[in-house]
Structure formats: structure tokens, C-alpha cells
């Protein structure tokens, strides 16, 4: 692995930006209807439970990434295979993020630009930053989180003063009961985006103050979860639940309604730039963890893996779906139940179980 250290503030910035990711812009939790914001809060609670699972296992192997302690838990052969599966999973999700960024940019600002051209530029930037190392990524996140917060405050104030916000559109509360809320929160929202935080188990050895990881992780997941819940409620209050369900990028539609004094309008750039920041860092983190996972499993220098893997990521981002509708359907109905449930919930629970059983057996023998 790379010889690097990241600070507590840098880790928080990376986690916060990562959690917002594409979830801030895409249709999120809409299967719960008007209670999508509530489903997000329940998903947040599930994400906190998942954190404590990761935290307990990580503390047993503080100097190893996920691909390393998987081999310690399951043995060299099974653990190595599980590590390789996680690397493949990280690479696939990075490709999905890259695809979503390209589709939003094309639909909002560059309608005549080929998706391949946008994705090539994005992957070149990702590969360049990763080649410089995780410390460069972390320092960049410290700067861009401030820009992200300023953009968020400006965009929210513009929407609130626009006169289009009608919180009565969130009523009646629980019109269809609790079932849609729970079926949306589990496993969809608990997996995306809160369960995706498992990727930071690959970065845990880089933290210069490992004892602070609990506070940092919980602070990042709770703050980002509250923002996602609020944003979902705001979209419904402005557009109505029917329009949110039909919209590909509801936040883009919400801020597109802003027209203050017939002068301040066309603020779509705020959403596009926000997505550029969040998806850029999310793709970088997934890609970097896939690269250092490969370096750990195959005993390679991670810098030698960056550019060849970048080519694979580019091809994968174009091949995973024929269009954005198909891409969204996979993300809504297939991936949460098959990929996310396995890699973000089932396998971490299995690791915890094995660690607990092994610990108890060792205590008995002693």
C-alpha cells in the first residue's frame, strides 16, 4: 500500500462528499412516496448499525485494509477470493458513478456532446489525481467541501425565496402506511448511500489518528444523511411527489424553477457543479480502493495499476447499460437486492460473526 497519512478533518471531508455523491441529485427513495425523507432517516439508522459492524471488525485488524483482514478472517484462499470480489464491486460502482455524471452533464448542459468524450475527460482527471496519491485527494477534499457547502447554502436560499416551496405537498403523512417506508429504507437506502461507506475500511490504515475514526465516521454519515433527507423533502415540496417520481434529476428540476426578480435564474449550474464535485470524489475513492485492493492482492505497486484500470473503468462505464433509463432501472431494482445486499450487508455480517465466534473460542481455550 501507499505510504501516506490523512488527517481527521480530511477523512471527514472525504466521507461527507462521498455520502452525498449522486444521491443528492438522482431520484432517491421515491418508492416511499411523500415519505421518502422519512425512509432516508430510517436508512440512516441502518447505516449507523452497519458502521458499528465495520468498526468492530476493523479494530481487530487496525493495520490492514478490507482485502487484508478478509484473508485473516476467512483464510488465504477464501479471503483472497472475497477480496477480489470486493475489488470488482468497487470498480463496477465507480463505473456507474462515472456514467451518471456523464449522463447528467449531457442532459443538462452538453446535449450534443458524445458520452464517451465526457467520460474520457473525467477518467483522465481521476487517474491523474490518483497517481499523485491519497494525500493529494484528501487535501483537495478539504478545499472543495467548503465550496460544496457554500453552493448548497446559496442554492437552498434561492429555492426557499423563490415562492415555489409548498410543504403541504408532503401531506398527508403516512398516506399509504409504514410499509413503503420500510421497504424503501431496507435494503435500498441503507445500502445506497449509507452502506457504501464500507469502502472506507480500505482507507482506515491511512488515518493518522485511528482512535478518532468513530467520531469522524458517525459525524459524516449523520450530517450527510440529514442533508439528503432535507433535500428529498424540499424536492417534493417544490415539484410534488408525482413530478419527483417522473424526474430523472429532481434537484435539477427544483433549482430550475428559481426566478428571483426576473434576474436570478438558470441556477442549474449549481447542481451540475455540485454533482461534478461529489461524483468526482466518489469515483476517485471507489477507484482508489479498487486499485490498492489489487495492489494488496497481487503484490503490485499501486501506481502501475492506475492507468490500465482507468481504461477498464472507461469501457465498463459505457458498457453497463445501453441508455440511462436502463441504467436507472438496474440501480433501482436489481443492484440493491443482489450486489448491495451481498457486499454491503451480508458479507460484513458474516465477517462479524466469524470474528465473534473465533474470539469466544480463543477465550475458552485460554
Residue pairs with C-beta under 8 A, 6 or more apart in sequence:
1 65
1 205
1 292
1 295
1 296
1 302
2 133
2 134
2 206
2 292
2 302
4 133
4 134
4 135
4 206
5 135
5 206
5 207
5 208
6 14
6 134
6 135
6 138
6 203
6 206
6 207
6 208
7 138
7 208
7 209
8 207
8 208
8 209
8 212
8 216
9 142
10 138
10 139
10 141
10 142
11 138
11 200
11 203
11 207
11 213
11 216
11 220
12 216
12 219
12 220
13 138
13 141
13 142
13 144
13 145
14 137
14 138
14 141
14 200
14 203
14 281
14 285
15 197
15 200
15 216
15 217
15 220
15 221
15 224
16 145
16 220
16 223
16 224
17 141
17 144
17 145
17 148
17 277
17 278
17 281
17 282
18 193
18 196
18 197
18 199
18 200
18 278
18 281
18 282
18 285
19 193
19 194
19 196
19 197
19 220
19 221
19 224
19 225
19 228
20 148
20 193
20 224
20 227
20 228
20 274
20 278
21 97
21 193
21 196
21 278
21 279
21 282
22 97
22 100
22 101
22 275
22 278
22 279
22 282
23 192
23 193
23 228
24 227
24 228
24 231
24 251
24 274
24 275
24 278
25 104
25 249
25 250
25 251
25 252
25 271
25 274
25 275
26 100
26 248
26 249
26 250
26 328
27 244
27 245
27 247
27 248
27 249
27 250
27 328
28 36
28 40
28 189
28 228
28 232
29 36
29 37
29 39
29 40
29 43
29 184
29 185
29 188
29 189
29 232
30 36
30 241
30 244
30 245
31 180
31 183
31 184
31 188
31 332
32 38
32 39
32 180
32 181
32 183
32 184
32 185
33 175
33 176
33 180
33 241
34 169
34 170
34 171
34 172
34 173
34 175
34 236
34 241
35 173
35 174
35 180
35 181
36 184
36 232
36 233
36 236
36 241
36 244
37 170
37 229
37 230
37 232
37 233
37 236
38 181
38 229
39 180
39 181
39 182
39 184
39 185
39 189
40 185
40 189
40 225
40 228
40 229
40 232
41 225
41 229
42 181
42 182
42 185
42 186
42 189
42 190
43 184
43 185
43 186
43 188
43 189
43 190
43 194
43 225
44 189
44 194
44 221
44 222
44 225
44 226
44 229
46 185
46 186
46 189
46 190
46 194
46 195
47 190
47 194
47 195
47 197
47 221
47 225
48 194
48 218
48 221
48 222
50 190
50 194
50 195
50 197
50 198
50 344
50 345
50 348
51 197
51 217
51 218
51 221
53 348
53 349
53 351
53 352
54 197
54 198
54 201
54 348
55 213
55 214
55 217
56 352
56 355
57 69
57 73
57 201
57 348
57 351
57 352
57 355
58 69
58 201
58 204
58 213
60 69
60 355
61 68
61 69
61 72
62 204
62 205
62 210
63 205
64 72
64 205
65 201
65 202
65 203
65 204
65 205
65 289
65 292
65 293
65 296
66 83
66 86
66 198
66 201
66 202
66 293
67 83
67 86
67 87
67 202
67 293
67 296
67 297
68 83
68 296
69 351
70 79
70 80
70 82
70 83
70 86
70 351
71 79
71 80
71 83
72 79
73 79
73 351
73 354
73 355
73 358
74 82
74 351
74 354
80 297
82 347
83 293
83 296
83 297
84 293
84 297
85 343
86 293
86 343
87 290
87 293
87 294
87 297
88 290
89 339
89 343
90 199
90 286
90 287
90 289
90 290
90 293
91 286
91 287
91 290
91 309
91 312
91 313
91 316
92 316
92 320
92 339
93 196
93 286
94 282
94 283
94 286
94 287
94 290
94 313
95 313
95 316
95 317
95 320
96 317
96 320
96 327
96 331
97 279
97 282
97 283
97 286
98 119
98 122
98 123
98 279
98 283
98 313
98 314
98 317
99 115
99 119
99 317
99 318
99 320
99 321
99 324
99 327
100 279
100 327
101 118
101 122
101 275
101 276
101 279
101 280
101 283
102 115
102 118
102 119
102 122
102 317
103 115
103 324
103 327
104 249
104 252
104 272
104 275
105 113
105 118
105 272
105 275
105 276
106 113
106 115
106 118
107 248
107 249
107 324
108 249
108 252
108 268
108 271
108 272
109 268
109 269
109 272
110 118
115 318
116 318
119 314
119 317
119 318
120 314
122 280
122 283
123 310
123 313
123 314
123 317
124 310
125 280
126 280
126 283
126 284
126 287
126 310
126 313
127 306
127 307
127 310
129 136
129 137
129 140
129 284
130 137
130 284
130 287
130 288
130 291
130 306
131 303
131 306
131 307
134 203
134 206
134 288
137 281
137 284
137 285
137 288
141 281
144 277
144 281
147 277
148 274
148 277
148 278
151 270
151 273
151 274
152 227
152 274
154 270
155 255
155 267
155 270
155 271
155 274
156 234
158 255
158 258
158 260
158 264
158 267
159 165
159 234
159 238
159 254
159 255
159 257
159 258
161 260
162 257
162 258
162 259
162 260
164 238
164 257
164 258
165 234
165 237
165 238
166 237
166 238
167 233
167 237
169 236
169 237
169 240
169 241
170 233
170 236
170 237
174 181
187 195
187 336
187 337
187 340
187 341
187 345
188 332
188 336
188 340
190 345
191 336
191 340
191 341
191 344
191 345
192 331
192 336
192 340
193 224
193 228
194 221
194 225
195 340
195 344
195 345
196 340
196 344
197 217
197 221
198 343
198 344
198 348
199 285
199 286
199 289
200 217
200 285
202 289
202 292
202 293
203 285
203 289
204 210
204 213
207 213
231 251
234 254
235 244
235 250
235 251
235 253
235 254
236 244
238 254
238 257
239 247
239 250
239 253
239 254
243 250
243 253
244 250
247 253
248 324
248 328
249 271
251 271
252 268
252 271
252 272
255 267
255 268
255 270
255 271
256 266
256 267
256 268
258 264
258 265
258 267
259 265
287 309
287 310
287 313
290 309
291 302
291 305
291 306
291 309
292 302
294 300
294 302
294 305
294 309
295 301
295 302
295 305
320 327
320 330
321 327
321 330
